[in-house]
């Protein structure tokens, strides 16, 4: 399931990469990256997991909460791992 989601996110990133070949104005590219890849990827994740949980008979509120909490929990865990690795490196 996550392979399909990751494949679509990689397509988003590939489109962004192709755009950077032809357009080199950095501030505009940063805005485009943020809107298209980061926000678009987050919204796609919510839509993707909402579609996944549709088959299980959850209420609309429960589906939406689950669909939002999966990418948010992944982000929080990634940040905690990154901070702990930086702290370990700083201590050593």
PDB file of N, CA, C and O in Angstrom:
ATOM      1  N   UNK A   1       0.827  -1.178   0.000  1.00  0.00           N
ATOM      2  CA  UNK A   1       0.000   0.000   0.000  1.00  0.00           C
ATOM      3  C   UNK A   1       0.880   1.254   0.000  1.00  0.00           C
ATOM      4  O   UNK A   1       0.657   2.171  -0.790  1.00  0.00           O
ATOM      5  N   UNK A   2       1.859   1.289   0.870  1.00  0.00           N
ATOM      6  CA  UNK A   2       2.717   2.462   0.928  1.00  0.00           C
ATOM      7  C   UNK A   2       3.601   2.587  -0.307  1.00  0.00           C
ATOM      8  O   UNK A   2       4.074   3.681  -0.619  1.00  0.00           O
ATOM      9  N   UNK A   3       3.830   1.489  -1.009  1.00  0.00           N
ATOM     10  CA  UNK A   3       4.596   1.561  -2.251  1.00  0.00           C
ATOM     11  C   UNK A   3       3.864   2.396  -3.288  1.00  0.00           C
ATOM     12  O   UNK A   3       4.488   3.186  -3.996  1.00  0.00           O
ATOM     13  N   UNK A   4       2.558   2.233  -3.387  1.00  0.00           N
ATOM     14  CA  UNK A   4       1.778   3.025  -4.338  1.00  0.00           C
ATOM     15  C   UNK A   4       1.803   4.502  -3.950  1.00  0.00           C
ATOM     16  O   UNK A   4       1.942   5.372  -4.810  1.00  0.00           O
ATOM     17  N   UNK A   5       1.670   4.774  -2.675  1.00  0.00           N
ATOM     18  CA  UNK A   5       1.693   6.159  -2.200  1.00  0.00           C
ATOM     19  C   UNK A   5       3.056   6.785  -2.460  1.00  0.00           C
ATOM     20  O   UNK A   5       3.136   7.927  -2.912  1.00  0.00           O
ATOM     21  N   UNK A   6       4.112   6.061  -2.183  1.00  0.00           N
ATOM     22  CA  UNK A   6       5.457   6.570  -2.399  1.00  0.00           C
ATOM     23  C   UNK A   6       5.744   6.778  -3.881  1.00  0.00           C
ATOM     24  O   UNK A   6       6.443   7.724  -4.245  1.00  0.00           O
ATOM     25  N   UNK A   7       5.219   5.916  -4.733  1.00  0.00           N
ATOM     26  CA  UNK A   7       5.414   6.079  -6.176  1.00  0.00           C
ATOM     27  C   UNK A   7       4.807   7.389  -6.667  1.00  0.00           C
ATOM     28  O   UNK A   7       5.419   8.085  -7.477  1.00  0.00           O
ATOM     29  N   UNK A   8       3.626   7.728  -6.192  1.00  0.00           N
ATOM     30  CA  UNK A   8       3.001   8.994  -6.592  1.00  0.00           C
ATOM     31  C   UNK A   8       3.797  10.174  -6.045  1.00  0.00           C
ATOM     32  O   UNK A   8       3.963  11.176  -6.741  1.00  0.00           O
ATOM     33  N   UNK A   9       4.288  10.076  -4.821  1.00  0.00           N
ATOM     34  CA  UNK A   9       5.095  11.155  -4.258  1.00  0.00           C
ATOM     35  C   UNK A   9       6.396  11.324  -5.041  1.00  0.00           C
ATOM     36  O   UNK A   9       6.866  12.448  -5.218  1.00  0.00           O
ATOM     37  N   UNK A  10       6.978  10.231  -5.508  1.00  0.00           N
ATOM     38  CA  UNK A  10       8.179  10.315  -6.332  1.00  0.00           C
ATOM     39  C   UNK A  10       7.882  10.958  -7.683  1.00  0.00           C
ATOM     40  O   UNK A  10       8.729  11.666  -8.229  1.00  0.00           O
ATOM     41  N   UNK A  11       6.707  10.726  -8.220  1.00  0.00           N
ATOM     42  CA  UNK A  11       6.307  11.386  -9.466  1.00  0.00           C
ATOM     43  C   UNK A  11       6.192  12.889  -9.240  1.00  0.00           C
ATOM     44  O   UNK A  11       6.617  13.674 -10.087  1.00  0.00           O
ATOM     45  N   UNK A  12       5.617  13.304  -8.095  1.00  0.00           N
ATOM     46  CA  UNK A  12       5.573  14.730  -7.750  1.00  0.00           C
ATOM     47  C   UNK A  12       6.988  15.311  -7.728  1.00  0.00           C
ATOM     48  O   UNK A  12       7.238  16.373  -8.298  1.00  0.00           O
ATOM     49  N   UNK A  13       7.904  14.612  -7.071  1.00  0.00           N
ATOM     50  CA  UNK A  13       9.282  15.093  -6.962  1.00  0.00           C
ATOM     51  C   UNK A  13       9.968  15.115  -8.323  1.00  0.00           C
ATOM     52  O   UNK A  13      10.769  16.009  -8.597  1.00  0.00           O
ATOM     53  N   UNK A  14       9.666  14.154  -9.166  1.00  0.00           N
ATOM     54  CA  UNK A  14      10.253  14.120 -10.505  1.00  0.00           C
ATOM     55  C   UNK A  14       9.779  15.300 -11.344  1.00  0.00           C
ATOM     56  O   UNK A  14      10.568  15.906 -12.069  1.00  0.00           O
ATOM     57  N   UNK A  15       8.512  15.621 -11.249  1.00  0.00           N
ATOM     58  CA  UNK A  15       7.981  16.783 -11.967  1.00  0.00           C
ATOM     59  C   UNK A  15       8.674  18.047 -11.471  1.00  0.00           C
ATOM     60  O   UNK A  15       9.031  18.909 -12.275  1.00  0.00           O
ATOM     61  N   UNK A  16       8.867  18.168 -10.173  1.00  0.00           N
ATOM     62  CA  UNK A  16       9.573  19.321  -9.631  1.00  0.00           C
ATOM     63  C   UNK A  16      11.004  19.376 -10.159  1.00  0.00           C
ATOM     64  O   UNK A  16      11.498  20.452 -10.496  1.00  0.00           O
ATOM     65  N   UNK A  17      11.671  18.231 -10.235  1.00  0.00           N
ATOM     66  CA  UNK A  17      13.039  18.184 -10.737  1.00  0.00           C
ATOM     67  C   UNK A  17      13.111  18.627 -12.188  1.00  0.00           C
ATOM     68  O   UNK A  17      14.025  19.361 -12.564  1.00  0.00           O
ATOM     69  N   UNK A  18      12.170  18.195 -13.003  1.00  0.00           N
ATOM     70  CA  UNK A  18      12.142  18.601 -14.406  1.00  0.00           C
ATOM     71  C   UNK A  18      11.919  20.107 -14.521  1.00  0.00           C
ATOM     72  O   UNK A  18      12.530  20.758 -15.368  1.00  0.00           O
ATOM     73  N   UNK A  19      11.062  20.658 -13.690  1.00  0.00           N
ATOM     74  CA  UNK A  19      10.817  22.102 -13.705  1.00  0.00           C
ATOM     75  C   UNK A  19      12.101  22.856 -13.350  1.00  0.00           C
ATOM     76  O   UNK A  19      12.370  23.906 -13.935  1.00  0.00           O
ATOM     77  N   UNK A  20      12.893  22.350 -12.413  1.00  0.00           N
ATOM     78  CA  UNK A  20      14.122  23.046 -12.018  1.00  0.00           C
ATOM     79  C   UNK A  20      15.161  23.058 -13.127  1.00  0.00           C
ATOM     80  O   UNK A  20      16.050  23.910 -13.120  1.00  0.00           O
ATOM     81  N   UNK A  21      15.076  22.145 -14.069  1.00  0.00           N
ATOM     82  CA  UNK A  21      16.012  22.146 -15.192  1.00  0.00           C
ATOM     83  C   UNK A  21      15.769  23.360 -16.077  1.00  0.00           C
ATOM     84  O   UNK A  21      16.717  23.980 -16.560  1.00  0.00           O
ATOM     85  N   UNK A  22      14.510  23.699 -16.289  1.00  0.00           N
ATOM     86  CA  UNK A  22      14.162  24.756 -17.224  1.00  0.00           C
ATOM     87  C   UNK A  22      13.947  26.119 -16.566  1.00  0.00           C
ATOM     88  O   UNK A  22      13.939  27.142 -17.251  1.00  0.00           O
ATOM     89  N   UNK A  23      13.776  26.143 -15.265  1.00  0.00           N
ATOM     90  CA  UNK A  23      13.485  27.394 -14.565  1.00  0.00           C
ATOM     91  C   UNK A  23      14.424  27.508 -13.381  1.00  0.00           C
ATOM     92  O   UNK A  23      14.467  26.605 -12.546  1.00  0.00           O
ATOM     93  N   UNK A  24      15.181  28.597 -13.284  1.00  0.00           N
ATOM     94  CA  UNK A  24      16.215  28.677 -12.260  1.00  0.00           C
ATOM     95  C   UNK A  24      16.015  29.811 -11.254  1.00  0.00           C
ATOM     96  O   UNK A  24      16.936  30.113 -10.496  1.00  0.00           O
ATOM     97  N   UNK A  25      14.863  30.438 -11.224  1.00  0.00           N
ATOM     98  CA  UNK A  25      14.615  31.506 -10.255  1.00  0.00           C
ATOM     99  C   UNK A  25      14.337  30.866  -8.895  1.00  0.00           C
ATOM    100  O   UNK A  25      13.256  30.322  -8.669  1.00  0.00           O
ATOM    101  N   UNK A  26      15.319  30.934  -7.989  1.00  0.00           N
ATOM    102  CA  UNK A  26      15.294  30.190  -6.732  1.00  0.00           C
ATOM    103  C   UNK A  26      14.095  30.518  -5.840  1.00  0.00           C
ATOM    104  O   UNK A  26      13.450  29.583  -5.366  1.00  0.00           O
ATOM    105  N   UNK A  27      13.754  31.785  -5.582  1.00  0.00           N
ATOM    106  CA  UNK A  27      12.606  32.045  -4.693  1.00  0.00           C
ATOM    107  C   UNK A  27      11.295  31.453  -5.213  1.00  0.00           C
ATOM    108  O   UNK A  27      10.494  30.934  -4.435  1.00  0.00           O
ATOM    109  N   UNK A  28      11.081  31.531  -6.510  1.00  0.00           N
ATOM    110  CA  UNK A  28       9.865  30.946  -7.081  1.00  0.00           C
ATOM    111  C   UNK A  28       9.893  29.432  -6.972  1.00  0.00           C
ATOM    112  O   UNK A  28       8.868  28.807  -6.699  1.00  0.00           O
ATOM    113  N   UNK A  29      11.063  28.837  -7.183  1.00  0.00           N
ATOM    114  CA  UNK A  29      11.177  27.379  -7.058  1.00  0.00           C
ATOM    115  C   UNK A  29      10.912  26.911  -5.627  1.00  0.00           C
ATOM    116  O   UNK A  29      10.309  25.859  -5.417  1.00  0.00           O
ATOM    117  N   UNK A  30      11.362  27.694  -4.645  1.00  0.00           N
ATOM    118  CA  UNK A  30      11.097  27.326  -3.248  1.00  0.00           C
ATOM    119  C   UNK A  30       9.603  27.350  -2.945  1.00  0.00           C
ATOM    120  O   UNK A  30       9.088  26.458  -2.270  1.00  0.00           O
ATOM    121  N   UNK A  31       8.913  28.364  -3.439  1.00  0.00           N
ATOM    122  CA  UNK A  31       7.459  28.435  -3.245  1.00  0.00           C
ATOM    123  C   UNK A  31       6.785  27.272  -3.959  1.00  0.00           C
ATOM    124  O   UNK A  31       5.902  26.619  -3.404  1.00  0.00           O
ATOM    125  N   UNK A  32       7.207  27.020  -5.194  1.00  0.00           N
ATOM    126  CA  UNK A  32       6.640  25.907  -5.966  1.00  0.00           C
ATOM    127  C   UNK A  32       6.881  24.589  -5.251  1.00  0.00           C
ATOM    128  O   UNK A  32       5.978  23.757  -5.163  1.00  0.00           O
ATOM    129  N   UNK A  33       8.105  24.386  -4.732  1.00  0.00           N
ATOM    130  CA  UNK A  33       8.424  23.155  -4.017  1.00  0.00           C
ATOM    131  C   UNK A  33       7.541  22.997  -2.785  1.00  0.00           C
ATOM    132  O   UNK A  33       6.987  21.925  -2.538  1.00  0.00           O
ATOM    133  N   UNK A  34       7.416  24.067  -2.021  1.00  0.00           N
ATOM    134  CA  UNK A  34       6.630  23.991  -0.796  1.00  0.00           C
ATOM    135  C   UNK A  34       5.176  23.659  -1.104  1.00  0.00           C
ATOM    136  O   UNK A  34       4.595  22.774  -0.476  1.00  0.00           O
ATOM    137  N   UNK A  35       4.590  24.358  -2.056  1.00  0.00           N
ATOM    138  CA  UNK A  35       3.171  24.163  -2.372  1.00  0.00           C
ATOM    139  C   UNK A  35       2.944  22.823  -3.060  1.00  0.00           C
ATOM    140  O   UNK A  35       2.046  22.069  -2.686  1.00  0.00           O
ATOM    141  N   UNK A  36       3.752  22.533  -4.055  1.00  0.00           N
ATOM    142  CA  UNK A  36       3.493  21.363  -4.892  1.00  0.00           C
ATOM    143  C   UNK A  36       3.923  20.059  -4.235  1.00  0.00           C
ATOM    144  O   UNK A  36       3.161  19.093  -4.216  1.00  0.00           O
ATOM    145  N   UNK A  37       5.130  20.024  -3.699  1.00  0.00           N
ATOM    146  CA  UNK A  37       5.664  18.771  -3.177  1.00  0.00           C
ATOM    147  C   UNK A  37       5.285  18.558  -1.714  1.00  0.00           C
ATOM    148  O   UNK A  37       4.790  17.488  -1.360  1.00  0.00           O
ATOM    149  N   UNK A  38       5.507  19.546  -0.868  1.00  0.00           N
ATOM    150  CA  UNK A  38       5.280  19.356   0.571  1.00  0.00           C
ATOM    151  C   UNK A  38       3.783  19.359   0.892  1.00  0.00           C
ATOM    152  O   UNK A  38       3.263  18.385   1.435  1.00  0.00           O
ATOM    153  N   UNK A  39       3.093  20.451   0.555  1.00  0.00           N
ATOM    154  CA  UNK A  39       1.663  20.537   0.869  1.00  0.00           C
ATOM    155  C   UNK A  39       0.871  19.545   0.018  1.00  0.00           C
ATOM    156  O   UNK A  39      -0.034  18.875   0.515  1.00  0.00           O
ATOM    157  N   UNK A  40       1.217  19.457  -1.263  1.00  0.00           N
ATOM    158  CA  UNK A  40       0.528  18.503  -2.140  1.00  0.00           C
ATOM    159  C   UNK A  40       0.729  17.071  -1.676  1.00  0.00           C
ATOM    160  O   UNK A  40      -0.207  16.271  -1.700  1.00  0.00           O
ATOM    161  N   UNK A  41       1.942  16.744  -1.254  1.00  0.00           N
ATOM    162  CA  UNK A  41       2.216  15.397  -0.754  1.00  0.00           C
ATOM    163  C   UNK A  41       1.461  15.094   0.530  1.00  0.00           C
ATOM    164  O   UNK A  41       0.966  13.983   0.721  1.00  0.00           O
ATOM    165  N   UNK A  42       1.375  16.095   1.416  1.00  0.00           N
ATOM    166  CA  UNK A  42       0.639  15.901   2.664  1.00  0.00           C
ATOM    167  C   UNK A  42      -0.859  15.717   2.389  1.00  0.00           C
ATOM    168  O   UNK A  42      -1.497  14.833   2.960  1.00  0.00           O
ATOM    169  N   UNK A  43      -1.406  16.557   1.513  1.00  0.00           N
ATOM    170  CA  UNK A  43      -2.830  16.424   1.166  1.00  0.00           C
ATOM    171  C   UNK A  43      -3.103  15.114   0.434  1.00  0.00           C
ATOM    172  O   UNK A  43      -4.143  14.487   0.635  1.00  0.00           O
ATOM    173  N   UNK A  44      -2.161  14.705  -0.417  1.00  0.00           N
ATOM    174  CA  UNK A  44      -2.318  13.411  -1.094  1.00  0.00           C
ATOM    175  C   UNK A  44      -2.311  12.273  -0.081  1.00  0.00           C
ATOM    176  O   UNK A  44      -3.090  11.328  -0.206  1.00  0.00           O
ATOM    177  N   UNK A  45      -1.434  12.356   0.927  1.00  0.00           N
ATOM    178  CA  UNK A  45      -1.391  11.312   1.956  1.00  0.00           C
ATOM    179  C   UNK A  45      -2.718  11.218   2.702  1.00  0.00           C
ATOM    180  O   UNK A  45      -3.216  10.123   2.965  1.00  0.00           O
ATOM    181  N   UNK A  46      -3.285  12.372   3.041  1.00  0.00           N
ATOM    182  CA  UNK A  46      -4.575  12.370   3.732  1.00  0.00           C
ATOM    183  C   UNK A  46      -5.650  11.759   2.843  1.00  0.00           C
ATOM    184  O   UNK A  46      -6.446  10.938   3.300  1.00  0.00           O
ATOM    185  N   UNK A  47      -5.676  12.157   1.575  1.00  0.00           N
ATOM    186  CA  UNK A  47      -6.666  11.588   0.649  1.00  0.00           C
ATOM    187  C   UNK A  47      -6.454  10.089   0.496  1.00  0.00           C
ATOM    188  O   UNK A  47      -7.416   9.321   0.500  1.00  0.00           O
ATOM    189  N   UNK A  48      -5.196   9.667   0.361  1.00  0.00           N
ATOM    190  CA  UNK A  48      -4.862   8.263   0.160  1.00  0.00           C
ATOM    191  C   UNK A  48      -5.328   7.407   1.336  1.00  0.00           C
ATOM    192  O   UNK A  48      -5.992   6.389   1.138  1.00  0.00           O
ATOM    193  N   UNK A  49      -4.988   7.810   2.543  1.00  0.00           N
ATOM    194  CA  UNK A  49      -5.375   7.029   3.712  1.00  0.00           C
ATOM    195  C   UNK A  49      -6.877   7.108   3.978  1.00  0.00           C
ATOM    196  O   UNK A  49      -7.455   6.159   4.509  1.00  0.00           O
ATOM    197  N   UNK A  50      -7.512   8.208   3.624  1.00  0.00           N
ATOM    198  CA  UNK A  50      -8.963   8.301   3.743  1.00  0.00           C
ATOM    199  C   UNK A  50      -9.626   7.269   2.829  1.00  0.00           C
ATOM    200  O   UNK A  50     -10.584   6.606   3.226  1.00  0.00           O
ATOM    201  N   UNK A  51      -9.110   7.137   1.604  1.00  0.00           N
ATOM    202  CA  UNK A  51      -9.639   6.128   0.691  1.00  0.00           C
ATOM    203  C   UNK A  51      -9.384   4.720   1.222  1.00  0.00           C
ATOM    204  O   UNK A  51     -10.225   3.834   1.070  1.00  0.00           O
ATOM    205  N   UNK A  52      -8.229   4.516   1.842  1.00  0.00           N
ATOM    206  CA  UNK A  52      -7.900   3.210   2.391  1.00  0.00           C
ATOM    207  C   UNK A  52      -8.862   2.815   3.506  1.00  0.00           C
ATOM    208  O   UNK A  52      -9.336   1.679   3.545  1.00  0.00           O
ATOM    209  N   UNK A  53      -9.151   3.745   4.409  1.00  0.00           N
ATOM    210  CA  UNK A  53     -10.015   3.426   5.546  1.00  0.00           C
ATOM    211  C   UNK A  53     -11.499   3.389   5.177  1.00  0.00           C
ATOM    212  O   UNK A  53     -12.322   3.026   6.018  1.00  0.00           O
ATOM    213  N   UNK A  54     -11.863   3.749   3.955  1.00  0.00           N
ATOM    214  CA  UNK A  54     -13.265   3.726   3.548  1.00  0.00           C
ATOM    215  C   UNK A  54     -13.841   2.314   3.593  1.00  0.00           C
ATOM    216  O   UNK A  54     -15.013   2.131   3.924  1.00  0.00           O
ATOM    217  N   UNK A  55     -13.039   1.334   3.269  1.00  0.00           N
ATOM    218  CA  UNK A  55     -13.519  -0.040   3.218  1.00  0.00           C
ATOM    219  C   UNK A  55     -13.753  -0.696   4.561  1.00  0.00           C
ATOM    220  O   UNK A  55     -14.211  -1.838   4.607  1.00  0.00           O
ATOM    221  N   UNK A  56     -13.458  -0.023   5.644  1.00  0.00           N
ATOM    222  CA  UNK A  56     -13.570  -0.635   6.961  1.00  0.00           C
ATOM    223  C   UNK A  56     -14.785  -0.191   7.761  1.00  0.00           C
ATOM    224  O   UNK A  56     -14.957  -0.624   8.901  1.00  0.00           O
ATOM    225  N   UNK A  57     -15.616   0.645   7.206  1.00  0.00           N
ATOM    226  CA  UNK A  57     -16.852   1.031   7.867  1.00  0.00           C
ATOM    227  C   UNK A  57     -16.707   2.048   8.974  1.00  0.00           C
ATOM    228  O   UNK A  57     -17.591   2.145   9.825  1.00  0.00           O
ATOM    229  N   UNK A  58     -15.630   2.809   8.999  1.00  0.00           N
ATOM    230  CA  UNK A  58     -15.473   3.847  10.008  1.00  0.00           C
ATOM    231  C   UNK A  58     -16.383   5.029   9.689  1.00  0.00           C
ATOM    232  O   UNK A  58     -16.791   5.215   8.542  1.00  0.00           O
ATOM    233  N   UNK A  59     -16.696   5.820  10.703  1.00  0.00           N
ATOM    234  CA  UNK A  59     -17.452   7.043  10.464  1.00  0.00           C
ATOM    235  C   UNK A  59     -16.565   8.043   9.725  1.00  0.00           C
ATOM    236  O   UNK A  59     -15.346   7.880   9.670  1.00  0.00           O
ATOM    237  N   UNK A  60     -17.187   9.077   9.157  1.00  0.00           N
ATOM    238  CA  UNK A  60     -16.414  10.072   8.401  1.00  0.00           C
ATOM    239  C   UNK A  60     -15.392  10.772   9.286  1.00  0.00           C
ATOM    240  O   UNK A  60     -14.259  11.008   8.866  1.00  0.00           O
ATOM    241  N   UNK A  61     -15.786  11.100  10.496  1.00  0.00           N
ATOM    242  CA  UNK A  61     -14.882  11.776  11.423  1.00  0.00           C
ATOM    243  C   UNK A  61     -13.710  10.868  11.783  1.00  0.00           C
ATOM    244  O   UNK A  61     -12.566  11.321  11.836  1.00  0.00           O
ATOM    245  N   UNK A  62     -13.986   9.604  12.028  1.00  0.00           N
ATOM    246  CA  UNK A  62     -12.937   8.656  12.386  1.00  0.00           C
ATOM    247  C   UNK A  62     -11.979   8.426  11.216  1.00  0.00           C
ATOM    248  O   UNK A  62     -10.765   8.354  11.410  1.00  0.00           O
ATOM    249  N   UNK A  63     -12.523   8.313  10.008  1.00  0.00           N
ATOM    250  CA  UNK A  63     -11.665   8.142   8.828  1.00  0.00           C
ATOM    251  C   UNK A  63     -10.750   9.333   8.640  1.00  0.00           C
ATOM    252  O   UNK A  63      -9.556   9.174   8.387  1.00  0.00           O
ATOM    253  N   UNK A  64     -11.310  10.532   8.764  1.00  0.00           N
ATOM    254  CA  UNK A  64     -10.518  11.737   8.574  1.00  0.00           C
ATOM    255  C   UNK A  64      -9.440  11.862   9.654  1.00  0.00           C
ATOM    256  O   UNK A  64      -8.303  12.228   9.358  1.00  0.00           O
ATOM    257  N   UNK A  65      -9.794  11.562  10.889  1.00  0.00           N
ATOM    258  CA  UNK A  65      -8.816  11.616  11.974  1.00  0.00           C
ATOM    259  C   UNK A  65      -7.686  10.620  11.737  1.00  0.00           C
ATOM    260  O   UNK A  65      -6.516  10.960  11.913  1.00  0.00           O
ATOM    261  N   UNK A  66      -8.016   9.416  11.346  1.00  0.00           N
ATOM    262  CA  UNK A  66      -6.991   8.404  11.070  1.00  0.00           C
ATOM    263  C   UNK A  66      -6.122   8.817   9.887  1.00  0.00           C
ATOM    264  O   UNK A  66      -4.902   8.657   9.915  1.00  0.00           O
ATOM    265  N   UNK A  67      -6.765   9.352   8.844  1.00  0.00           N
ATOM    266  CA  UNK A  67      -6.034   9.756   7.644  1.00  0.00           C
ATOM    267  C   UNK A  67      -5.078  10.912   7.933  1.00  0.00           C
ATOM    268  O   UNK A  67      -4.015  10.996   7.319  1.00  0.00           O
ATOM    269  N   UNK A  68      -5.433  11.791   8.843  1.00  0.00           N
ATOM    270  CA  UNK A  68      -4.554  12.910   9.200  1.00  0.00           C
ATOM    271  C   UNK A  68      -3.451  12.449  10.146  1.00  0.00           C
ATOM    272  O   UNK A  68      -2.309  12.892  10.025  1.00  0.00           O
ATOM    273  N   UNK A  69      -3.777  11.570  11.077  1.00  0.00           N
ATOM    274  CA  UNK A  69      -2.805  11.187  12.101  1.00  0.00           C
ATOM    275  C   UNK A  69      -1.680  10.303  11.568  1.00  0.00           C
ATOM    276  O   UNK A  69      -0.601  10.284  12.160  1.00  0.00           O
ATOM    277  N   UNK A  70      -1.888   9.577  10.485  1.00  0.00           N
ATOM    278  CA  UNK A  70      -0.804   8.742   9.958  1.00  0.00           C
ATOM    279  C   UNK A  70       0.347   9.605   9.458  1.00  0.00           C
ATOM    280  O   UNK A  70       1.477   9.393   9.899  1.00  0.00           O
ATOM    281  N   UNK A  71       0.125  10.577   8.552  1.00  0.00           N
ATOM    282  CA  UNK A  71       1.278  11.396   8.135  1.00  0.00           C
ATOM    283  C   UNK A  71       1.821  12.281   9.259  1.00  0.00           C
ATOM    284  O   UNK A  71       3.024  12.538   9.310  1.00  0.00           O
ATOM    285  N   UNK A  72       0.965  12.744  10.146  1.00  0.00           N
ATOM    286  CA  UNK A  72       1.439  13.584  11.253  1.00  0.00           C
ATOM    287  C   UNK A  72       2.303  12.761  12.209  1.00  0.00           C
ATOM    288  O   UNK A  72       3.350  13.233  12.653  1.00  0.00           O
ATOM    289  N   UNK A  73       1.880  11.543  12.527  1.00  0.00           N
ATOM    290  CA  UNK A  73       2.681  10.709  13.421  1.00  0.00           C
ATOM    291  C   UNK A  73       4.007  10.329  12.764  1.00  0.00           C
ATOM    292  O   UNK A  73       5.029  10.252  13.446  1.00  0.00           O
ATOM    293  N   UNK A  74       4.009  10.094  11.462  1.00  0.00           N
ATOM    294  CA  UNK A  74       5.257   9.813  10.751  1.00  0.00           C
ATOM    295  C   UNK A  74       6.195  11.012  10.837  1.00  0.00           C
ATOM    296  O   UNK A  74       7.396  10.842  11.047  1.00  0.00           O
ATOM    297  N   UNK A  75       5.666  12.210  10.677  1.00  0.00           N
ATOM    298  CA  UNK A  75       6.469  13.426  10.771  1.00  0.00           C
ATOM    299  C   UNK A  75       7.043  13.585  12.173  1.00  0.00           C
ATOM    300  O   UNK A  75       8.220  13.915  12.323  1.00  0.00           O
ATOM    301  N   UNK A  76       6.241  13.358  13.189  1.00  0.00           N
ATOM    302  CA  UNK A  76       6.707  13.502  14.575  1.00  0.00           C
ATOM    303  C   UNK A  76       7.786  12.469  14.893  1.00  0.00           C
ATOM    304  O   UNK A  76       8.798  12.807  15.507  1.00  0.00           O
ATOM    305  N   UNK A  77       7.588  11.227  14.488  1.00  0.00           N
ATOM    306  CA  UNK A  77       8.588  10.184  14.742  1.00  0.00           C
ATOM    307  C   UNK A  77       9.883  10.493  14.004  1.00  0.00           C
ATOM    308  O   UNK A  77      10.969  10.308  14.554  1.00  0.00           O
ATOM    309  N   UNK A  78       9.780  10.968  12.751  1.00  0.00           N
ATOM    310  CA  UNK A  78      10.981  11.329  11.994  1.00  0.00           C
ATOM    311  C   UNK A  78      11.743  12.456  12.674  1.00  0.00           C
ATOM    312  O   UNK A  78      12.973  12.434  12.732  1.00  0.00           O
ATOM    313  N   UNK A  79      11.016  13.437  13.188  1.00  0.00           N
ATOM    314  CA  UNK A  79      11.675  14.545  13.882  1.00  0.00           C
ATOM    315  C   UNK A  79      12.351  14.065  15.159  1.00  0.00           C
ATOM    316  O   UNK A  79      13.473  14.475  15.456  1.00  0.00           O
ATOM    317  N   UNK A  80      11.685  13.206  15.914  1.00  0.00           N
ATOM    318  CA  UNK A  80      12.287  12.689  17.148  1.00  0.00           C
ATOM    319  C   UNK A  80      13.550  11.887  16.862  1.00  0.00           C
ATOM    320  O   UNK A  80      14.541  12.015  17.581  1.00  0.00           O
ATOM    321  N   UNK A  81      13.524  11.069  15.829  1.00  0.00           N
ATOM    322  CA  UNK A  81      14.711  10.292  15.468  1.00  0.00           C
ATOM    323  C   UNK A  81      15.833  11.230  15.034  1.00  0.00           C
ATOM    324  O   UNK A  81      16.982  11.051  15.439  1.00  0.00           O
ATOM    325  N   UNK A  82      15.511  12.220  14.220  1.00  0.00           N
ATOM    326  CA  UNK A  82      16.526  13.171  13.778  1.00  0.00           C
ATOM    327  C   UNK A  82      17.124  13.959  14.927  1.00  0.00           C
ATOM    328  O   UNK A  82      18.341  14.130  14.992  1.00  0.00           O
ATOM    329  N   UNK A  83      16.284  14.442  15.837  1.00  0.00           N
ATOM    330  CA  UNK A  83      16.785  15.185  16.988  1.00  0.00           C
ATOM    331  C   UNK A  83      17.637  14.305  17.897  1.00  0.00           C
ATOM    332  O   UNK A  83      18.665  14.749  18.408  1.00  0.00           O
ATOM    333  N   UNK A  84      17.214  13.064  18.097  1.00  0.00           N
ATOM    334  CA  UNK A  84      18.000  12.185  18.962  1.00  0.00           C
ATOM    335  C   UNK A  84      19.337  11.844  18.312  1.00  0.00           C
ATOM    336  O   UNK A  84      20.348  11.753  19.010  1.00  0.00           O
ATOM    337  N   UNK A  85      19.368  11.653  16.998  1.00  0.00           N
ATOM    338  CA  UNK A  85      20.641  11.389  16.322  1.00  0.00           C
ATOM    339  C   UNK A  85      21.566  12.610  16.399  1.00  0.00           C
ATOM    340  O   UNK A  85      22.773  12.468  16.590  1.00  0.00           O
ATOM    341  N   UNK A  86      20.993  13.807  16.249  1.00  0.00           N
ATOM    342  CA  UNK A  86      21.795  15.030  16.370  1.00  0.00           C
ATOM    343  C   UNK A  86      22.316  15.192  17.784  1.00  0.00           C
ATOM    344  O   UNK A  86      23.457  15.612  17.976  1.00  0.00           O
ATOM    345  N   UNK A  87      21.503  14.868  18.775  1.00  0.00           N
ATOM    346  CA  UNK A  87      21.931  14.975  20.171  1.00  0.00           C
ATOM    347  C   UNK A  87      23.044  13.985  20.477  1.00  0.00           C
ATOM    348  O   UNK A  87      24.002  14.325  21.171  1.00  0.00           O
ATOM    349  N   UNK A  88      22.928  12.768  19.968  1.00  0.00           N
ATOM    350  CA  UNK A  88      23.985  11.764  20.177  1.00  0.00           C
ATOM    351  C   UNK A  88      25.281  12.228  19.525  1.00  0.00           C
ATOM    352  O   UNK A  88      26.360  12.095  20.104  1.00  0.00           O
ATOM    353  N   UNK A  89      25.168  12.772  18.321  1.00  0.00           N
ATOM    354  CA  UNK A  89      26.363  13.250  17.634  1.00  0.00           C
ATOM    355  C   UNK A  89      26.964  14.451  18.370  1.00  0.00           C
ATOM    356  O   UNK A  89      28.185  14.590  18.435  1.00  0.00           O
ATOM    357  N   UNK A  90      26.118  15.309  18.918  1.00  0.00           N
ATOM    358  CA  UNK A  90      26.598  16.472  19.659  1.00  0.00           C
ATOM    359  C   UNK A  90      27.310  16.059  20.948  1.00  0.00           C
ATOM    360  O   UNK A  90      28.323  16.647  21.325  1.00  0.00           O
ATOM    361  N   UNK A  91      26.769  15.046  21.615  1.00  0.00           N
ATOM    362  CA  UNK A  91      27.367  14.574  22.868  1.00  0.00           C
ATOM    363  C   UNK A  91      28.730  13.941  22.605  1.00  0.00           C
ATOM    364  O   UNK A  91      29.669  14.134  23.378  1.00  0.00           O
ATOM    365  N   UNK A  92      28.834  13.187  21.517  1.00  0.00           N
ATOM    366  CA  UNK A  92      30.113  12.534  21.199  1.00  0.00           C
ATOM    367  C   UNK A  92      31.022  13.581  20.639  1.00  0.00           C
ATOM    368  O   UNK A  92      32.165  13.285  20.292  1.00  0.00           O
TER     369      UNK A  92
END
